[in-house]
Amino acid sequence: MAKKKKKVSSNTIAVNKQARRLYEFVETLEAGISLVGSEVKSLRLGAVNIKDGYVRFKDGQAFLVGVHIAPYEKTGIYDQHDPERPRRLLLHKREIAMLAAKVEQRGLTVIPTKLYFARGRVKVQIALGKGKNVHSKKQDIKDRDIARDTARQLAAYK
């Protein structure tokens, strides 16, 4: 009998690569996201941009703003979704209250870092982040270069 090939499926839809460079993460959370059908189909094709996204709090709810999900090509003109609409995040009330309080008091921001499928549902990983200044960005690059050089020298001696 021939062996069946295992499908290698990546559940990751999109990653915000700029977020780690621009923000220092204090805390991360997983949240569900309220979508319409054509948005899910578009996400399965990977037609999303989360680079400019952030979370806004309004009336005890959390909304993902600035995320562009391209319209699904195979739906009609009248069934299309708005690509830039605010999407409700599915979090517990205490999680929303905790995040909103930290954003208000400490001047932190909540940004999406990753969009992925988990158990057939679309999830978004959000991070509570503190903006980096130019000095800390340069320090991160310097630390990474030192670590790389050290690893290279240790590998040469082995």
BALOZA-507500 format. One line per 4 residues: their letters; for each residue z, x, y of N, C-alpha, C. Coordinates in nm, 3 decimals, always signed. Layout:
<zakols>
A	Z X Y Z X Y Z X Y | ...
</zakols>
This chain:
<zakols>
MAKK	+0.000 +0.083 -0.119 +0.000 +0.000 +0.000 +0.000 +0.087 +0.125 | -0.073 +0.043 +0.221 -0.079 +0.114 +0.349 +0.043 +0.079 +0.432 | +0.089 +0.179 +0.505 +0.204 +0.155 +0.593 +0.160 +0.081 +0.718 | +0.244 -0.009 +0.762 +0.217 -0.079 +0.886 +0.254 +0.011 +1.003
KKKV	+0.169 +0.012 +1.101 +0.200 +0.090 +1.221 +0.299 +0.011 +1.306 | +0.399 +0.081 +1.354 +0.494 +0.017 +1.445 +0.435 +0.016 +1.585 | +0.446 -0.098 +1.649 +0.399 -0.108 +1.786 +0.501 -0.041 +1.878 | +0.452 +0.047 +1.958 +0.538 +0.111 +2.057 +0.521 +0.032 +2.185
SSNT	+0.619 -0.050 +2.213 +0.610 -0.133 +2.333 +0.717 -0.091 +2.432 | +0.674 -0.068 +2.551 +0.768 -0.035 +2.656 +0.807 -0.165 +2.726 | +0.933 -0.192 +2.734 +0.980 -0.314 +2.798 +0.988 -0.300 +2.949 | +0.970 -0.178 +2.999 +0.979 -0.154 +3.142 +0.852 -0.202 +3.211
IAVN	+0.870 -0.281 +3.316 +0.757 -0.333 +3.393 +0.730 -0.242 +3.512 | +0.834 -0.213 +3.590 +0.818 -0.131 +3.710 +0.947 -0.056 +3.738 | +0.933 +0.063 +3.796 +1.048 +0.145 +3.834 +1.032 +0.184 +3.980 | +1.140 +0.175 +4.055 +1.140 +0.214 +4.195 +1.178 +0.361 +4.204
KQAR	+1.077 +0.448 +4.204 +1.102 +0.592 +4.203 +1.157 +0.643 +4.337 | +1.121 +0.576 +4.444 +1.168 +0.619 +4.576 +1.316 +0.591 +4.598 | +1.371 +0.495 +4.523 +1.510 +0.453 +4.546 +1.608 +0.567 +4.526 | +1.591 +0.645 +4.422 +1.685 +0.753 +4.394 +1.675 +0.864 +4.499
RLYE	+1.558 +0.878 +4.560 +1.541 +0.980 +4.663 +1.599 +0.935 +4.797 | +1.592 +0.805 +4.825 +1.636 +0.754 +4.954 +1.781 +0.708 +4.957 | +1.837 +0.675 +4.839 +1.972 +0.620 +4.833 +2.057 +0.695 +4.732 | +2.185 +0.697 +4.758 +2.283 +0.747 +4.662 +2.347 +0.623 +4.599
FVET	+2.331 +0.609 +4.467 +2.377 +0.488 +4.400 +2.527 +0.491 +4.378 | +2.593 +0.383 +4.416 +2.736 +0.369 +4.396 +2.762 +0.292 +4.267 | +2.681 +0.189 +4.243 +2.702 +0.100 +4.129 +2.570 +0.033 +4.092 | +2.550 +0.005 +3.962 +2.430 -0.066 +3.919 +2.469 -0.190 +3.840
LEAG	+2.384 -0.293 +3.847 +2.405 -0.419 +3.777 +2.273 -0.468 +3.720 | +2.281 -0.549 +3.615 +2.165 -0.616 +3.562 +2.170 -0.762 +3.604 | +2.057 -0.814 +3.652 +2.052 -0.952 +3.698 +1.928 -1.019 +3.642 | +1.939 -1.148 +3.616 +1.822 -1.227 +3.582 +1.749 -1.262 +3.710
ISLV	+1.628 -1.310 +3.695 +1.549 -1.344 +3.813 +1.476 -1.474 +3.786 | +1.477 -1.563 +3.882 +1.415 -1.694 +3.868 +1.268 -1.685 +3.907 | +1.179 -1.707 +3.811 +1.035 -1.693 +3.833 +0.961 -1.818 +3.789 | +0.838 -1.833 +3.836 +0.749 -1.938 +3.786 +0.658 -1.876 +3.680
GSEV	+0.588 -1.960 +3.603 +0.510 -1.914 +3.490 +0.403 -1.813 +3.523 | +0.330 -1.834 +3.633 +0.223 -1.742 +3.667 +0.278 -1.605 +3.707 | +0.401 -1.602 +3.759 +0.462 -1.473 +3.794 +0.495 -1.394 +3.668 | +0.544 -1.461 +3.566 +0.576 -1.393 +3.441 +0.450 -1.336 +3.378
KSLR	+0.342 -1.414 +3.380 +0.215 -1.366 +3.324 +0.165 -1.246 +3.402 | +0.181 -1.249 +3.531 +0.140 -1.137 +3.615 +0.226 -1.013 +3.587 | +0.355 -1.035 +3.562 +0.444 -0.923 +3.530 +0.407 -0.860 +3.396 | +0.365 -0.940 +3.301 +0.322 -0.886 +3.172 +0.202 -0.793 +3.188
LGAV	+0.121 -0.818 +3.291 +0.008 -0.729 +3.321 +0.050 -0.609 +3.406 | +0.174 -0.611 +3.456 +0.225 -0.499 +3.536 +0.183 -0.504 +3.682 | +0.144 -0.620 +3.732 +0.096 -0.634 +3.869 +0.211 -0.662 +3.964 | +0.296 -0.562 +3.987 +0.414 -0.580 +4.071 +0.441 -0.452 +4.150
NIKD	+0.499 -0.469 +4.269 +0.539 -0.356 +4.352 +0.680 -0.384 +4.402 | +0.777 -0.303 +4.357 +0.917 -0.325 +4.398 +0.966 -0.221 +4.498 | +0.876 -0.139 +4.548 +0.914 -0.028 +4.635 +0.984 -0.074 +4.762 | +0.937 -0.183 +4.822 +0.993 -0.230 +4.949 +1.098 -0.339 +4.932
GYVR	+1.143 -0.361 +4.808 +1.234 -0.471 +4.781 +1.378 -0.442 +4.819 | +1.452 -0.548 +4.848 +1.595 -0.541 +4.873 +1.655 -0.677 +4.843 | +1.787 -0.685 +4.841 +1.856 -0.811 +4.811 +1.921 -0.863 +4.937 | +1.901 -0.993 +4.963 +1.961 -1.060 +5.078 +2.055 -1.169 +5.025
FKDG	+2.168 -1.187 +5.090 +2.266 -1.287 +5.051 +2.264 -1.401 +5.151 | +2.256 -1.526 +5.097 +2.251 -1.643 +5.184 +2.314 -1.761 +5.111 | +2.410 -1.826 +5.172 +2.476 -1.946 +5.118 +2.533 -1.924 +4.978 | +2.593 -1.809 +4.955 +2.655 -1.782 +4.826 +2.555 -1.753 +4.715
QAFL	+2.431 -1.723 +4.750 +2.329 -1.688 +4.652 +2.265 -1.555 +4.691 | +2.206 -1.490 +4.592 +2.139 -1.362 +4.615 +1.988 -1.381 +4.594 | +1.909 -1.328 +4.686 +1.765 -1.340 +4.678 +1.701 -1.202 +4.683 | +1.600 -1.181 +4.599 +1.523 -1.058 +4.597 +1.407 -1.077 +4.695
VGVH	+1.404 -0.994 +4.798 +1.306 -1.007 +4.906 +1.220 -0.880 +4.911 | +1.093 -0.897 +4.946 +1.006 -0.781 +4.966 +0.939 -0.732 +4.840 | +0.955 -0.801 +4.729 +0.890 -0.762 +4.603 +0.758 -0.838 +4.594 | +0.651 -0.764 +4.572 +0.517 -0.825 +4.566 +0.475 -0.839 +4.420
IAPY	+0.460 -0.964 +4.374 +0.406 -0.992 +4.241 +0.268 -1.053 +4.264 | +0.165 -0.983 +4.222 +0.028 -1.026 +4.248 +0.000 -1.160 +4.180 | -0.084 -1.243 +4.240 -0.120 -1.371 +4.178 -0.191 -1.348 +4.044 | -0.165 -1.437 +3.950 -0.229 -1.428 +3.818 -0.374 -1.472 +3.831
EKTG	-0.464 -1.392 +3.777 -0.607 -1.414 +3.797 -0.659 -1.542 +3.733 | -0.604 -1.581 +3.620 -0.662 -1.690 +3.542 -0.608 -1.829 +3.576 | -0.526 -1.840 +3.680 -0.480 -1.973 +3.722 -0.567 -2.023 +3.835 | -0.567 -2.152 +3.854 -0.648 -2.213 +3.958 -0.597 -2.182 +4.097
IYDQ	-0.674 -2.222 +4.195 -0.640 -2.194 +4.334 -0.511 -2.265 +4.375 | -0.491 -2.386 +4.325 -0.376 -2.466 +4.369 -0.248 -2.433 +4.293 | -0.259 -2.364 +4.183 -0.141 -2.331 +4.102 -0.089 -2.191 +4.128 | -0.144 -2.121 +4.224 -0.102 -1.983 +4.252 +0.037 -1.981 +4.318
HDPE	+0.111 -1.876 +4.290 +0.240 -1.857 +4.354 +0.224 -1.769 +4.478 | +0.321 -1.777 +4.568 +0.321 -1.691 +4.686 +0.366 -1.552 +4.643 | +0.286 -1.448 +4.662 +0.321 -1.315 +4.611 +0.447 -1.255 +4.674 | +0.480 -1.293 +4.797 +0.592 -1.232 +4.868 +0.713 -1.323 +4.880
RPRR	+0.719 -1.432 +4.806 +0.829 -1.527 +4.823 +0.962 -1.466 +4.781 | +1.074 -1.509 +4.844 +1.205 -1.462 +4.799 +1.237 -1.524 +4.662 | +1.284 -1.443 +4.570 +1.314 -1.491 +4.435 +1.465 -1.485 +4.412 | +1.519 -1.593 +4.359 +1.664 -1.605 +4.339 +1.708 -1.516 +4.224
LLLH	+1.815 -1.442 +4.246 +1.874 -1.361 +4.140 +1.982 -1.441 +4.069 | +1.987 -1.429 +3.938 +2.082 -1.503 +3.858 +2.202 -1.414 +3.828 | +2.304 -1.430 +3.908 +2.428 -1.354 +3.896 +2.546 -1.450 +3.898 | +2.659 -1.405 +3.849 +2.781 -1.486 +3.857 +2.831 -1.489 +4.002
KREI	+2.904 -1.594 +4.036 +2.954 -1.609 +4.174 +3.041 -1.491 +4.215 | +3.123 -1.444 +4.123 +3.212 -1.332 +4.158 +3.132 -1.204 +4.180 | +3.021 -1.185 +4.108 +2.937 -1.067 +4.129 +2.868 -1.075 +4.265 | +2.820 -1.194 +4.300 +2.754 -1.212 +4.431 +2.855 -1.189 +4.543
AMLA	+2.975 -1.243 +4.527 +3.079 -1.226 +4.630 +3.118 -1.080 +4.645 | +3.130 -1.010 +4.533 +3.168 -0.868 +4.537 +3.059 -0.785 +4.605 | +2.933 -0.808 +4.570 +2.823 -0.733 +4.631 +2.811 -0.764 +4.779 | +2.820 -0.892 +4.815 +2.809 -0.933 +4.955 +2.921 -0.871 +5.039
AKVE	+3.041 -0.866 +4.984 +3.154 -0.808 +5.057 +3.133 -0.658 +5.080 | +3.084 -0.588 +4.979 +3.060 -0.444 +4.993 +2.948 -0.416 +5.092 | +2.847 -0.500 +5.092 +2.736 -0.482 +5.187 +2.786 -0.506 +5.329 | +2.871 -0.608 +5.349 +2.924 -0.640 +5.482 +3.018 -0.531 +5.533
QRGL	+3.114 -0.490 +5.450 +3.220 -0.401 +5.495 +3.176 -0.256 +5.506 | +3.112 -0.205 +5.403 +3.082 -0.063 +5.398 +2.944 -0.025 +5.450 | +2.860 -0.123 +5.480 +2.726 -0.092 +5.528 +2.634 -0.041 +5.418 | +2.661 -0.081 +5.295 +2.575 -0.042 +5.184 +2.459 -0.141 +5.174
TVIP	+2.363 -0.111 +5.089 +2.251 -0.202 +5.067 +2.228 -0.218 +4.918 | +2.169 -0.331 +4.880 +2.141 -0.358 +4.739 +1.990 -0.355 +4.721 | +1.944 -0.267 +4.631 +1.801 -0.249 +4.611 +1.765 -0.261 +4.463 | +1.644 -0.310 +4.433 +1.601 -0.314 +4.292 +1.555 -0.175 +4.248
TKLY	+1.599 -0.132 +4.131 +1.560 -0.001 +4.082 +1.465 -0.010 +3.963 | +1.471 -0.120 +3.889 +1.390 -0.130 +3.768 +1.369 -0.277 +3.734 | +1.250 -0.310 +3.686 +1.216 -0.445 +3.641 +1.171 -0.433 +3.497 | +1.230 -0.513 +3.407 +1.200 -0.497 +3.264 +1.222 -0.628 +3.189
FARG	+1.170 -0.631 +3.066 +1.191 -0.744 +2.976 +1.307 -0.712 +2.884 | +1.398 -0.808 +2.866 +1.509 -0.795 +2.773 +1.524 -0.928 +2.699 | +1.504 -0.924 +2.571 +1.513 -1.044 +2.487 +1.421 -1.156 +2.538 | +1.301 -1.120 +2.580 +1.203 -1.218 +2.624 +1.222 -1.268 +2.766
RVKV	+1.319 -1.218 +2.836 +1.346 -1.261 +2.973 +1.322 -1.143 +3.068 | +1.285 -1.175 +3.190 +1.265 -1.072 +3.291 +1.400 -1.042 +3.356 | +1.436 -0.916 +3.356 +1.562 -0.872 +3.418 +1.529 -0.770 +3.526 | +1.617 -0.762 +3.624 +1.603 -0.663 +3.729 +1.733 -0.584 +3.737
QIAL	+1.720 -0.452 +3.741 +1.838 -0.367 +3.757 +1.850 -0.342 +3.908 | +1.964 -0.382 +3.963 +1.987 -0.363 +4.106 +2.097 -0.260 +4.124 | +2.090 -0.188 +4.234 +2.187 -0.084 +4.261 +2.244 -0.102 +4.400 | +2.373 -0.081 +4.410 +2.442 -0.078 +4.538 +2.428 +0.064 +4.589
GKGK	+2.357 +0.083 +4.698 +2.326 +0.219 +4.741 +2.364 +0.247 +4.884 | +2.392 +0.375 +4.907 +2.422 +0.425 +5.040 +2.305 +0.513 +5.081 | +2.249 +0.488 +5.198 +2.133 +0.564 +5.243 +2.164 +0.711 +5.261 | +2.071 +0.795 +5.219 +2.087 +0.940 +5.235 +2.027 +0.982 +5.369
NVHS	+2.086 +1.086 +5.426 +2.025 +1.143 +5.544 +1.940 +1.265 +5.503 | +1.873 +1.326 +5.597 +1.781 +1.437 +5.567 +1.856 +1.553 +5.504 | +1.977 +1.580 +5.551 +2.054 +1.693 +5.498 +2.087 +1.674 +5.349 | +2.130 +1.555 +5.312 +2.166 +1.532 +5.172 +2.043 +1.534 +5.082
KKQD	+1.927 +1.491 +5.133 +1.803 +1.498 +5.055 +1.768 +1.644 +5.027 | +1.780 +1.728 +5.130 +1.750 +1.870 +5.113 +1.849 +1.935 +5.017 | +1.975 +1.895 +5.022 +2.077 +1.948 +4.932 +2.047 +1.909 +4.788 | +2.001 +1.787 +4.765 +1.963 +1.745 +4.629 +1.849 +1.830 +4.575
IKDR	+1.750 +1.858 +4.658 +1.637 +1.941 +4.615 +1.685 +2.082 +4.583 | +1.775 +2.136 +4.666 +1.828 +2.270 +4.644 +1.908 +2.276 +4.514 | +1.992 +2.176 +4.489 +2.071 +2.173 +4.365 +1.981 +2.164 +4.242 | +1.876 +2.084 +4.251 +1.783 +2.069 +4.138 +1.710 +2.201 +4.111
DIAR	+1.670 +2.273 +4.218 +1.603 +2.402 +4.201 +1.695 +2.506 +4.138 | +1.821 +2.506 +4.179 +1.918 +2.601 +4.122 +1.940 +2.571 +3.975 | +1.955 +2.444 +3.941 +1.975 +2.407 +3.800 +1.854 +2.445 +3.716 | +1.734 +2.427 +3.768 +1.612 +2.462 +3.695 +1.602 +2.613 +3.674
DTAR	+1.633 +2.691 +3.779 +1.629 +2.837 +3.767 +1.733 +2.889 +3.668 | +1.851 +2.830 +3.670 +1.957 +2.869 +3.577 +1.915 +2.841 +3.434 | +1.860 +2.725 +3.411 +1.815 +2.689 +3.276 +1.703 +2.782 +3.230 | +1.615 +2.820 +3.320 +1.505 +2.909 +3.288 +1.557 +3.048 +3.250
QLAA	+1.655 +3.097 +3.327 +1.712 +3.229 +3.297 +1.790 +3.230 +3.168 | +1.864 +3.122 +3.138 +1.937 +3.113 +3.013 +1.841 +3.108 +2.894 | +1.730 +3.041 +2.911 +1.630 +3.033 +2.802 +1.564 +3.169 +2.779 | +1.550 +3.250 +2.884 +1.489 +3.382 +2.871 +1.579 +3.478 +2.794
YK	+1.711 +3.464 +2.805 +1.804 +3.553 +2.739 +1.824 +3.520 +2.592 | +1.787 +3.401 +2.551 +1.808 +3.362 +2.411 +1.706 +3.420 +2.320
</zakols>
